[in-house]
Amino acid sequence: MAKLTPMKAIRQKCLECSCGQIKEVRLCPVKTCTLYEYRMGHRPTGGEDTAEDDSE
């Protein structure tokens, strides 16, 4: 089995959740899901960087 990148693994999880229906992933109504912004297999543009800065 090939190793999945994190983004591809998220995409696979979304496909699993929607019974393998690509169109249902695109139309997903569960906006509270932590994977929602990543469901199309790529990082969303804009927004905040989630990395924490420990330089304080």
C-alpha positions in Angstrom: 0.0 0.0 0.0 1.4 3.4 -1.0 2.1 6.0 1.7 -0.4 8.8 1.6 0.4 12.4 2.2 -1.6 14.2 4.9 -3.7 16.0 2.3 -4.4 12.8 0.3 -5.3 11.0 3.6 -7.8 13.8 4.4 -9.3 13.5 0.9 -9.7 9.7 1.3 -11.4 10.2 4.7 -13.9 12.7 3.1 -14.6 10.2 0.3 -15.1 7.5 2.9 -17.5 9.7 4.8 -19.5 10.4 1.7 -19.6 6.8 0.5 -17.1 7.4 -2.3 -19.2 10.1 -4.0 -16.9 12.9 -5.2 -19.8 15.2 -5.8 -21.0 14.7 -2.2 -17.5 15.7 -0.9 -17.8 19.0 -2.8 -21.4 19.5 -1.5 -20.6 18.5 2.1 -22.9 20.3 4.5 -20.9 19.6 7.7 -19.0 22.9 8.0 -18.2 22.2 11.6 -16.0 19.3 10.6 -12.3 20.0 11.3 -11.4 18.6 7.8 -14.0 20.7 5.9 -11.5 23.3 4.6 -9.2 20.5 3.4 -11.8 18.2 1.8 -10.9 18.9 -1.8 -7.4 17.6 -1.3 -5.5 20.8 -1.0 -4.8 23.5 1.6 -7.2 26.4 1.7 -5.9 29.8 0.6 -5.7 32.7 3.0 -6.6 32.4 6.7 -4.3 32.2 9.6 -1.2 30.1 10.0 -1.8 27.4 12.5 1.9 27.1 13.5 2.6 28.4 16.9 5.5 30.8 17.5 7.7 29.8 20.5 9.9 32.9 20.3 8.3 34.6 23.3 
